[in-house]
Amino acid sequence: MTAPTLPGQRSGDALLKVKEVLEILDIERSTFYDWRAKRRAPRCVKLPNGQLRVRRSVLDAWIEAQEERN
């Protein structure tokens, strides 16, 4: 099952649930929300019902930005 996309969103740029992001990053929920509080987490989309989603492209760019540079 693929994650939903929003109107105007690029094809293949799925909206991931927080649970999916936690699994990809292999972190605890508390760590994710701590990073959000410190503005260090990937940018999120807040849905009208209050749930959070992360665009796959944003997560991929965020992960790339975390790589150490030599």
C-alpha angles and dihedrals in degrees: 000000000000124000117254124258130214125240109277092020118131116260110260093023095114125190107239124208117235089250090058091049090050090053093048093049093037093227136130122259090244090057092052093051091045089054089048091052089051091044091241099114124093113278112271136209112226112212122214089257090057097253119135129230132182122211110236091229091053091050092048091050091046091052091049091050090055093060114113115246121219 
